[in-house]
Amino acid sequence: MSVLCGLECVVCLGCTRWAWKRLTYIGSYDSETWPSATAADFEPVPRVCRVVLAVYEEDLSRPRFAPPGGYGLNPCWVFKRVSYEQTAGQCPPYLIYVDRDHGEIILAVRGLNLIRESDYKVLLDNRLGMQMFDGGYVHHGLLKAAIFMLNRESETLRQLLCELGSDYKLVLAGHSLGSGVAALMTIIVVNHRDRFGGIHRSQIRCYAIAPARCMSLNLAVKYADVINSVILQDDFLPRTPTPLEHIFGSIFCLPCLLFFVCVRDTFIPDGRKLNDARRLYVPGRIYHIVERKFCRCGRFPPEIRTAIPVDDRFEHVVLSCNTTSDHALLWIEREAQKALDMMKEREEPTIPPQQNKERTQTLEKEHMNALERAVSLNVLHAFSPPEDHYNTAKLVDRESFEDEQELPSSSYGPKSGRANWDDLVEKLFARNESGNLVLKKEIIATEGQ
């Protein structure tokens, strides 16, 4: 009898300790060891948030969701707007904005609309683990939406890039559901840059605001030099590791689902998570906006932490009353702008060219370290950079990251004319004997081993 009582005490103490750790876990713990971001790196984020916010408006001349001070957008620079009716439910609405002040062509995609059935269809078309793409796994519905958008707008983007000159950057951005579409579209664009006038990889940027988990870990790290995820404190979506068909349910029954996910994932070993090639993650480099601290009420001046994490990549669901409010794009834009203003006040007004070059080399090296870390943790299909990429005396050549060099450019067809992106994306795939989709170069690598 005493033994049973002792076991009960041990179980109760263990459960109490676990419950205390989970209930007191806050979003700032995810990035407490990360370095602070610089104003130069974070500067585009509030501006891109305002462009994405504009997609939610029916009439930019009479905005309903404008942040304090307005959008700061020139309506004359809105090149194209596409509504739900024009997309026929294949992808969320979006707009193309030419920012002549900053030399950017921005394609912005809106997030999930809770009253639109078409958005749920994109979200529920998951087929987790069935869609292998570029050596990793991605969300099937979001990939289909990205291909649909490229079929419609790739020629428009190419013409704008050719007309405006090589100094312009191509920026793909989205919020929530749209962030996954933008991230997967970025991967396709990077691998088919010849279809966009040969734009350099460094001229392509993606900003995933409050992103959904949409790609496997090896892809999230591989494209961290072009894809940036922005997360506000306790946002639930980047931390929800369940199949995405359950996410919309969490919006209506959030405490129950998040507690269940919390319990389940607590007992999954980290090694098992890393070795699961089909597990989806937040894409790219992460910028974490932190504004609340443990046992302290209210919001504090926000700070921005950034890193390219491999293990422990926003794996812990936060049981907080702010998990849904931190997902709101208006809050993210507001806190991002506030943090940027504070960073600019602390930093020097002008950055010497040599310092700017050193910062670029630091980002390159950080990306190399993340890629190497993924290989050391036995992440499946992790990309291992060649040794000559570690020459810190010069900038890393982005072209060497790209695996499309293994395929002759002629395989993409003629450079002129309207591209069929279904056919172009299909060239990244092959089928093995079991009928599963596998990247061609992965089959070659496997045979070589």
C-alpha positions in Angstrom: 0.0 0.0 0.0 2.8 2.4 0.8 4.5 1.6 -2.5 1.3 2.6 -4.4 1.0 5.8 -2.4 4.6 6.6 -3.2 4.0 6.0 -6.9 1.0 8.2 -6.8 3.0 11.0 -5.2 5.7 10.7 -7.8 3.1 10.8 -10.6 1.3 13.8 -9.1 4.6 15.6 -8.6 5.7 14.9 -12.2 2.3 16.0 -13.6 2.4 19.1 -11.5 5.9 20.0 -12.6 5.0 19.4 -16.3 1.8 21.5 -15.9 3.8 24.3 -14.3 6.4 24.4 -17.0 3.8 24.4 -19.8 1.5 26.9 -18.2 4.3 29.3 -17.5 6.0 29.0 -20.9 5.9 32.3 -22.8 6.7 33.1 -26.3 9.9 35.0 -25.5 11.5 31.8 -24.3 11.7 30.6 -28.0 14.3 33.2 -28.9 15.9 34.1 -25.6 19.4 33.1 -26.8 19.0 34.8 -30.2 20.9 38.0 -31.1 19.1 41.3 -31.8 18.3 42.2 -35.3 19.7 45.4 -36.9 17.6 48.2 -38.2 19.0 47.7 -41.7 17.9 44.1 -41.9 14.4 44.7 -40.3 13.6 48.0 -42.1 11.5 46.5 -44.9 9.2 44.5 -42.6 6.7 47.3 -41.4 6.6 48.7 -44.9 5.8 45.2 -46.4 3.2 44.7 -43.7 1.4 47.9 -44.8 1.3 46.6 -48.4 -0.2 43.3 -47.3 -2.7 45.2 -45.2 -3.8 47.1 -48.3 -4.9 43.8 -49.9 -7.6 43.5 -47.2 -9.1 46.8 -48.3 -11.9 47.1 -50.8 -11.2 50.7 -51.5 -7.7 52.2 -50.7 -9.2 55.7 -50.9 -11.4 54.9 -47.9 -9.4 52.4 -45.8 -10.9 50.5 -42.9 -7.8 48.9 -41.5 -5.2 51.6 -42.0 -2.6 51.8 -39.3 -1.8 55.1 -37.5 -0.4 57.5 -40.1 -2.1 55.6 -43.0 -0.6 53.1 -45.3 1.9 55.4 -46.9 1.2 53.8 -50.2 0.9 55.7 -53.5 -2.4 54.5 -55.1 -0.9 55.3 -58.5 1.8 52.6 -57.9 -0.7 49.8 -57.4 -0.1 48.0 -60.6 -2.8 45.3 -60.3 -5.4 44.1 -57.8 -7.0 40.6 -57.9 -10.2 39.7 -56.0 -11.7 36.5 -54.9 -13.9 36.5 -57.9 -10.9 36.7 -60.3 -9.0 33.9 -58.6 -12.0 31.6 -58.8 -11.1 30.2 -55.3 -7.7 28.9 -56.5 -5.7 31.2 -54.3 -6.3 34.2 -51.9 -6.6 37.7 -53.3 -3.4 39.7 -53.9 -2.0 42.8 -55.4 1.1 43.9 -57.2 2.7 47.2 -56.0 5.6 49.0 -57.5 7.5 50.8 -54.8 9.6 53.3 -56.7 11.0 54.9 -53.6 12.6 51.7 -52.4 13.1 50.0 -55.8 10.8 47.0 -55.1 8.1 45.1 -57.0 5.9 43.6 -54.3 3.4 40.9 -54.8 1.3 40.8 -51.6 -1.1 38.0 -50.7 -3.8 38.3 -48.0 -4.5 35.8 -45.3 -7.3 33.4 -44.4 -10.8 34.7 -44.7 -13.0 32.9 -42.2 -16.1 33.3 -44.3 -14.6 32.1 -47.6 -15.0 28.4 -48.4 -12.3 28.6 -51.0 -9.7 29.5 -48.5 -10.6 26.5 -46.4 -10.2 24.3 -49.5 -6.7 25.6 -50.0 -5.9 25.0 -46.3 -7.5 21.5 -46.2 -5.8 20.3 -49.4 -2.8 19.2 -47.2 -1.9 15.6 -48.1 0.9 15.8 -45.5 3.9 13.8 -46.6 2.6 13.2 -50.1 3.9 16.2 -51.9 7.7 16.1 -52.2 9.2 19.2 -53.8 12.8 20.3 -54.3 14.1 17.6 -52.0 11.7 18.2 -49.2 8.0 18.1 -48.3 5.6 21.0 -48.7 1.9 21.7 -48.1 0.1 20.5 -51.2 -2.7 23.1 -51.3 -0.4 26.0 -50.8 1.9 24.8 -53.5 -1.1 24.5 -55.9 -2.1 28.1 -55.1 1.5 29.3 -55.7 1.6 27.6 -59.1 -1.8 29.1 -60.0 -0.5 32.5 -59.1 2.6 32.1 -61.1 0.6 31.0 -64.1 -1.3 34.2 -63.9 1.4 36.7 -62.9 4.9 35.5 -63.9 4.7 37.3 -67.2 3.6 40.5 -65.6 6.4 40.3 -63.0 9.0 39.5 -65.8 7.9 42.5 -67.8 8.0 44.8 -64.8 11.6 43.6 -63.9 12.7 44.1 -67.5 11.2 47.6 -67.8 12.2 49.0 -64.4 15.8 47.7 -64.6 18.1 45.3 -62.7 18.2 47.5 -59.6 14.6 46.6 -58.6 14.1 43.7 -56.2 11.3 41.2 -56.4 9.5 40.9 -53.0 6.9 38.2 -52.4 4.9 38.7 -49.1 1.9 37.3 -47.4 0.1 37.0 -44.1 -1.1 33.8 -42.5 -2.4 31.6 -45.3 -0.9 33.9 -47.9 2.5 33.6 -46.2 2.7 30.0 -47.1 1.7 30.7 -50.7 4.4 33.5 -50.9 7.1 31.2 -49.4 6.5 28.3 -51.8 6.2 30.7 -54.7 9.6 32.1 -53.7 11.2 28.6 -53.9 9.8 28.2 -57.4 11.0 31.6 -58.5 14.5 31.0 -57.2 14.8 27.8 -59.1 13.4 29.4 -62.3 15.1 32.8 -62.3 15.7 32.6 -66.0 11.9 33.1 -66.4 12.2 36.5 -64.7 14.9 38.0 -66.8 17.8 36.2 -65.0 17.3 38.1 -61.7 20.0 37.5 -59.2 19.1 35.4 -56.1 20.1 38.2 -53.8 17.4 40.4 -55.5 14.6 38.1 -54.4 13.0 38.4 -51.0 10.1 36.8 -49.3 8.4 38.1 -46.1 6.1 35.6 -44.4 4.1 37.5 -41.8 2.6 35.2 -39.1 3.5 32.3 -41.2 1.9 28.9 -41.5 4.1 25.8 -41.3 4.4 24.9 -45.0 7.7 23.2 -45.7 10.0 20.5 -44.2 13.0 21.5 -42.1 15.7 21.0 -44.8 13.8 23.5 -47.1 13.2 26.0 -44.3 17.0 26.2 -43.6 18.1 26.0 -47.3 16.1 29.0 -48.3 16.8 31.1 -45.2 18.8 33.6 -47.2 15.7 34.7 -49.2 12.7 33.8 -47.0 12.1 35.8 -43.8 9.4 34.9 -41.3 8.0 37.5 -38.9 6.3 36.3 -35.7 4.8 38.4 -32.9 5.4 36.9 -29.4 2.8 34.1 -28.8 1.3 33.7 -32.2 -0.3 30.2 -32.3 -0.1 29.5 -36.1 3.8 29.2 -36.4 3.7 26.9 -33.4 0.9 24.6 -34.3 2.6 21.3 -35.5 -0.6 19.5 -36.2 -1.7 18.8 -39.8 -3.0 22.1 -41.1 -6.6 20.7 -41.5 -6.9 21.1 -37.7 -5.7 24.7 -37.6 -9.1 26.3 -38.5 -10.6 24.3 -35.7 -8.2 25.8 -33.3 -9.5 29.2 -34.1 -12.9 28.2 -32.7 -11.7 25.8 -29.9 -8.2 27.1 -29.3 -7.6 26.2 -25.6 -8.7 22.6 -26.0 -6.7 21.9 -29.2 -3.6 23.7 -28.1 -3.6 21.9 -24.7 -3.9 18.5 -26.6 -1.1 19.5 -28.9 1.0 20.6 -26.0 0.6 17.3 -24.2 1.2 15.2 -27.3 4.3 17.0 -28.5 5.9 17.2 -25.1 6.4 13.4 -25.2 7.8 13.3 -28.7 11.6 13.2 -28.6 13.4 16.0 -30.4 15.4 13.5 -32.4 12.2 11.9 -33.7 10.9 15.3 -34.8 14.1 16.2 -36.6 14.2 12.8 -38.4 10.6 13.2 -39.6 11.1 14.5 -43.2 7.3 15.1 -43.5 7.0 17.4 -40.5 6.4 21.0 -41.6 8.0 24.0 -40.2 8.1 27.8 -40.4 10.1 28.9 -43.5 13.4 30.7 -43.6 15.1 33.1 -41.2 12.9 34.1 -38.2 12.4 37.6 -36.8 10.7 37.3 -33.4 9.0 40.4 -32.0 9.1 40.1 -28.2 7.1 42.6 -26.1 5.9 40.7 -23.0 7.8 39.0 -20.1 7.0 36.4 -17.5 4.9 37.7 -14.5 4.9 41.2 -15.8 1.7 42.9 -17.0 1.2 44.8 -20.1 3.3 45.3 -23.3 6.8 46.5 -23.1 8.9 48.3 -25.8 9.3 45.6 -28.4 12.6 44.1 -29.3 13.5 42.1 -32.4 15.5 38.9 -32.2 16.6 36.9 -35.2 18.2 33.6 -36.1 18.1 30.7 -38.4 17.2 28.0 -35.9 17.4 24.3 -36.8 16.6 22.3 -33.6 13.9 23.7 -31.3 12.4 25.8 -34.2 9.3 27.2 -32.5 8.2 23.8 -31.3 6.4 24.8 -28.1 2.8 25.8 -28.2 2.2 28.8 -25.9 -0.9 28.6 -23.7 -1.7 32.3 -23.6 -4.7 34.6 -24.0 -2.7 36.5 -26.7 -2.2 33.6 -29.1 -4.9 34.9 -31.5 -4.4 38.6 -31.0 -0.7 38.2 -31.8 -1.7 36.8 -35.2 -3.4 40.0 -36.2 -1.6 41.8 -39.0 -2.5 45.3 -37.6 -0.7 44.4 -34.3 2.3 43.0 -36.1 2.7 46.1 -38.2 2.3 48.4 -35.3 4.8 46.6 -33.1 7.3 46.1 -35.9 7.2 49.9 -36.7 7.7 50.7 -33.1 10.6 48.4 -32.7 12.2 49.7 -35.9 11.9 53.3 -34.7 13.6 52.3 -31.4 16.4 50.5 -33.2 17.1 53.5 -35.5 17.4 55.8 -32.4 19.9 53.5 -30.8 22.0 52.8 -33.9 24.2 55.2 -35.8 22.4 57.2 -38.5 24.7 56.0 -41.3 26.5 52.7 -41.6 30.0 52.8 -43.1 30.4 50.7 -46.3 33.0 48.4 -44.6 30.6 47.8 -41.6 27.8 47.0 -44.0 30.0 44.6 -45.9 31.0 42.8 -42.6 27.3 42.5 -41.7 26.5 40.9 -45.0 29.3 38.4 -44.5 28.0 37.7 -41.0 24.6 36.8 -42.4 26.2 34.6 -45.0 28.2 32.8 -42.4 25.2 32.3 -40.2 23.3 30.7 -43.1 26.3 28.4 -43.7 26.3 27.4 -40.0 22.6 26.6 -40.1 23.0 24.4 -43.1 25.9 22.6 -41.4 23.9 22.2 -38.2 21.1 20.6 -40.1 23.5 18.0 -41.6 25.1 17.3 -38.2 21.6 16.7 -36.7 20.9 14.1 -39.4 18.0 16.1 -40.8 16.8 14.1 -43.8 17.7 15.6 -47.2 19.6 18.4 -45.5 21.7 20.5 -48.0 25.4 20.4 -47.3 27.3 23.3 -48.7 30.8 22.8 -50.4 33.8 23.6 -48.3 34.8 26.5 -50.5 31.8 28.4 -49.4 33.4 29.2 -46.1 35.9 31.7 -47.7 35.0 34.7 -45.5 37.4 37.0 -47.4 34.7 37.4 -50.0 30.9 37.3 -50.2 29.4 33.9 -50.7 28.3 33.4 -54.2 24.6 32.8 -54.0 24.6 31.0 -57.4 26.4 28.0 -55.9 23.4 27.3 -53.6 21.1 26.6 -56.5 20.7 23.0 -57.6 19.0 23.9 -60.9 22.5 24.1 -62.4 22.4 20.3 -62.6 19.6 20.6 -65.1 20.4 22.3 -68.5 18.6 25.6 -69.0 17.3 24.3 -72.3 15.1 21.8 -70.3 13.0 24.7 -69.2 11.9 25.4 -72.8 12.2 28.7 -74.7 12.9 31.8 -72.6 10.3 33.8 -74.5 6.6 33.3 -74.4 4.1 32.6 -71.6 5.4 29.9 -69.3 3.2 27.0 -68.1 4.3 26.7 -64.5 2.6 23.3 -64.0 5.0 21.9 -66.6 8.0 23.8 -65.2 7.4 22.7 -61.7 6.8 19.1 -62.9 10.4 19.1 -64.1 11.6 19.1 -60.5 9.8 15.8 -59.9 10.3 12.2 -60.9 8.6 9.0 -59.7 10.4 6.1 -58.1 9.3 2.5 -58.3 6.7 3.0 -55.5 5.0 5.8 -57.4 5.9 8.5 -54.8 7.1 11.9 -56.0 10.9 12.3 -55.6 13.2 14.9 -56.8 15.4 13.7 -59.7 18.7 14.6 -58.1 17.7 12.8 -54.9 17.3 9.6 -56.9 20.7 10.1 -58.5 22.2 10.8 -55.0 20.6 7.6 -53.6 21.9 5.5 -56.4 25.4 6.9 -55.9 25.4 5.9 -52.3 
